[in-house]
Amino acid sequence: DDLLVGQSVVAIGNPFGLDRTVTTGVVSALNRDIKGVAGNDIKNCIQTDASINPGNSGGPLLNNRGQVIGVNTMIITTSGSSAGIGFAIPGAAVQSAADRIIRDHRVAMRQRPAAGWLGIQVASHAAKEAILLQYSNSTNQQQAGVLVMNVVQGSPAAEAGIEGIHINNNNNNNNTVTIGDLIVAIGGNLVEQEQDVVDDFRSRVVGEVVNLTLEDADGKRRIVELRLAGKR
C-alpha cells in the first residue's frame, strides 16, 4: 500500500534458464489492468522497467528493504525479450489468494462464460470477390464487408433474418445463385475480412447482444440486433 511511482525495485528469477538472476529498476506505474496470455484480465498490476524475461514469471519483485511487493507475471514486447515494460501481481493479491488456498485446501476457479454463437459461415475475401463478380446484381463488384455463405437453421442469425447464398434449382438444370447478406460492421466497427468476424466473435459470450450492419444483394443496408446463443 506504500508503493510509489519511481521507487526502486529488484526482480529475481531464472531468465532463459539463468537461475538466481537479479535485475533492478523502478516502479513505472501502479494499478495497471492488463490482459494475460490466456485472455484473462489481471487487475491492479505493478508496472516496472526492471528487466523481466521468459523465466522470470513467478519470481519475486522486491523493494529496497527486501520485502516482496509483487510476483513477476508478464511483459509487453515485440521481440520476445525485455523492452522495459514488465508487470507484477501485487503482493497483497498474492497473499490473499494464498490464504484462501491454505484455508479451503483448493483453488477456486472462476468459470469463463461459454463462447457466443451466431450460426453463420462466411467467405474468404478472395471467394467473396469471385462470387460477387459472377453472380451479384449490383454494379459495384467491390462491395465492402464479409459475405455470408450459409446460415444455420434456428440459429440467432437465422432468427434475425440474415441471409446466406441460395442455389435455385431450375427445371432445365440451369441453376441460379442468389447472393445473401454482407456483414459490413459489428457493433459499429467495420469489418473487411473473414478473420475480422472470427476475431470479434472469439471474445463474445452466450447471451451477449450484438448489432450487425448488413448489406443485401441490392446494396440496401440495415441494422439487426441479436442475442448470441450457445454453440450447438
C-alpha positions in Angstrom: 0.0 0.0 0.0 3.0 2.3 0.5 4.4 1.9 -3.1 5.2 5.0 -5.0 6.0 5.5 -8.7 9.7 5.9 -9.1 10.5 3.7 -6.1 13.5 1.3 -6.6 12.7 -2.4 -7.1 14.6 -5.6 -7.6 13.4 -8.6 -9.7 14.7 -12.1 -9.1 14.2 -15.1 -11.5 15.6 -17.5 -14.0 15.5 -15.7 -17.3 16.4 -18.0 -20.2 17.4 -20.7 -17.6 19.9 -18.5 -15.8 18.9 -19.1 -12.2 19.1 -16.6 -9.4 19.4 -13.6 -11.8 18.9 -10.2 -10.2 17.8 -7.1 -12.1 16.9 -3.7 -10.9 14.6 -0.9 -11.9 11.8 1.3 -10.6 8.1 1.2 -10.2 6.9 2.7 -13.5 3.2 2.8 -12.8 0.6 1.4 -10.4 -2.8 -0.2 -10.8 -2.3 -1.3 -14.4 -5.1 -3.6 -15.7 -3.6 -5.9 -18.3 -4.7 -8.9 -20.4 -3.0 -12.2 -19.7 -1.6 -14.5 -22.3 -4.7 -16.7 -21.8 -7.0 -13.8 -22.4 -7.8 -13.3 -18.7 -7.9 -9.9 -17.0 -5.2 -9.2 -14.4 -6.1 -6.2 -12.3 -4.0 -3.6 -10.4 -0.6 -4.7 -11.6 2.7 -3.1 -10.7 4.5 -1.9 -13.9 8.3 -1.9 -13.7 11.2 -1.3 -16.0 13.3 -3.9 -14.2 14.4 -6.4 -16.8 11.9 -9.3 -16.9 12.3 -12.0 -19.5 11.0 -15.5 -20.1 11.8 -17.5 -16.9 11.2 -14.5 -14.6 7.5 -15.3 -14.2 6.7 -16.4 -10.7 9.8 -14.8 -9.2 9.5 -12.0 -6.6 9.6 -8.3 -7.1 11.1 -6.7 -4.0 11.5 -3.2 -2.6 14.9 -1.8 -1.4 14.2 -3.3 2.0 14.0 -6.8 0.6 10.2 -7.1 1.1 8.2 -8.9 -1.5 5.9 -6.4 -3.1 4.7 -8.5 -6.1 5.2 -11.6 -8.2 6.5 -11.1 -11.8 4.0 -12.3 -14.3 4.4 -10.9 -17.8 5.9 -8.4 -20.2 4.9 -6.4 -23.2 7.4 -6.8 -26.0 7.7 -7.2 -29.8 11.0 -9.1 -29.7 10.2 -11.7 -27.0 12.7 -10.2 -24.6 12.5 -7.3 -22.1 11.6 -3.9 -23.5 11.4 -2.3 -20.1 7.6 -2.9 -19.7 7.1 -5.6 -17.2 4.2 -6.4 -14.8 3.9 -8.0 -11.4 0.8 -9.1 -9.5 0.7 -7.1 -6.2 1.9 -8.9 -3.1 -1.4 -8.2 -1.3 -3.3 -10.0 -4.0 -0.9 -13.0 -4.0 -1.1 -13.2 -0.2 -4.9 -13.1 -0.3 -5.0 -16.0 -2.8 -2.5 -18.0 -0.8 -4.6 -17.5 2.4 -7.7 -18.8 0.6 -5.9 -21.9 -0.7 -4.5 -22.7 2.7 -7.9 -22.2 4.3 -10.0 -24.0 1.7 -7.4 -26.6 0.6 -8.4 -25.9 -3.0 -8.1 -23.4 -5.8 -11.4 -21.7 -6.7 -11.5 -21.5 -10.4 -13.8 -18.8 -11.9 -15.5 -20.4 -14.9 -15.4 -18.4 -18.1 -18.8 -17.9 -19.7 -19.4 -20.0 -22.7 -18.5 -18.6 -26.1 -21.3 -17.0 -28.0 -22.5 -18.5 -31.3 -24.0 -16.6 -34.2 -24.7 -19.5 -36.6 -23.1 -18.4 -39.9 -20.4 -19.4 -42.3 -18.6 -16.5 -44.1 -16.5 -16.4 -47.2 -12.8 -15.5 -47.5 -12.1 -12.2 -49.3 -11.0 -14.0 -52.5 -14.1 -16.2 -52.5 -16.3 -13.2 -51.9 -14.8 -11.3 -54.8 -15.2 -14.2 -57.2 -18.8 -14.9 -56.2 -19.8 -11.2 -56.5 -18.1 -10.9 -59.9 -20.1 -13.9 -61.2 -23.5 -13.6 -59.5 -24.1 -10.2 -58.0 -26.8 -7.9 -59.4 -25.0 -4.8 -58.1 -22.9 -2.7 -60.4 -20.4 -2.3 -57.6 -18.3 -5.5 -57.6 -16.1 -4.2 -54.8 -18.7 -4.1 -52.1 -17.4 -3.7 -48.6 -18.0 -6.3 -45.9 -17.8 -10.0 -45.4 -20.1 -12.3 -47.4 -22.4 -14.7 -45.5 -22.2 -18.1 -47.2 -24.5 -20.1 -45.0 -26.9 -19.6 -42.1 -27.7 -22.4 -39.7 -31.4 -23.0 -39.3 -32.7 -22.0 -35.9 -29.6 -20.0 -35.1 -29.6 -16.4 -33.8 -28.5 -15.3 -37.3 -31.5 -17.1 -38.9 -33.9 -15.7 -36.4 -32.6 -12.2 -37.1 -33.3 -12.7 -40.8 -29.7 -12.9 -42.0 -29.5 -14.5 -45.5 -26.8 -16.6 -46.9 -26.3 -17.7 -50.5 -29.2 -19.6 -52.1 -28.8 -22.0 -55.0 -32.1 -22.2 -57.0 -32.7 -25.4 -58.9 -34.5 -24.7 -62.2 -36.3 -27.3 -64.3 -33.9 -27.0 -67.1 -31.0 -27.9 -64.8 -29.7 -24.3 -65.2 -29.1 -23.5 -61.5 -29.0 -19.9 -60.4 -27.4 -18.4 -57.4 -29.0 -15.7 -55.2 -26.5 -13.6 -53.2 -27.3 -13.1 -49.5 -26.1 -10.5 -47.0 -22.7 -8.9 -46.4 -21.7 -8.1 -42.9 -20.4 -4.5 -43.1 -19.9 -3.7 -39.4 -20.2 -5.4 -36.0 -21.2 -3.1 -33.1 -20.4 -0.1 -35.4 -16.8 -1.4 -36.2 -16.2 -2.0 -39.9 -15.2 -5.5 -41.0 -13.5 -6.3 -44.3 -12.0 -9.8 -43.9 -13.3 -13.2 -42.7 -10.7 -13.0 -39.9 -12.2 -9.7 -38.7 -15.5 -11.6 -37.9 -13.7 -14.5 -36.3 -11.6 -12.3 -34.1 -14.6 -10.2 -33.0 -16.8 -13.2 -32.0 -14.0 -15.0 -30.3 -14.3 -12.8 -27.3 -18.2 -12.7 -27.2 -20.2 -14.9 -24.8 -23.6 -16.5 -24.6 -26.4 -14.0 -24.0 -24.5 -11.1 -25.3 -26.5 -8.7 -27.6 -24.7 -7.7 -30.8 -25.7 -5.2 -33.5 -24.7 -6.1 -37.1 -24.8 -3.7 -40.1 -25.8 -5.7 -43.1 -26.0 -5.0 -46.9 -28.2 -7.1 -49.1 -27.7 -8.1 -52.8 -29.3 -4.8 -53.9 -26.9 -2.7 -51.9 -29.5 -1.7 -49.2 -28.2 -1.6 -45.7 -30.0 -2.4 -42.4 -29.0 -3.0 -38.8 -30.2 -6.1 -36.9 -29.9 -6.8 -33.2 -29.5 -10.3 -32.0 -28.6 -12.3 -28.8 -25.9 -14.9 -29.1 -26.7 -18.5 -28.2 -24.5 -21.4 -27.1 -23.0 -23.4 -29.9 -25.0 -26.5 -30.9 
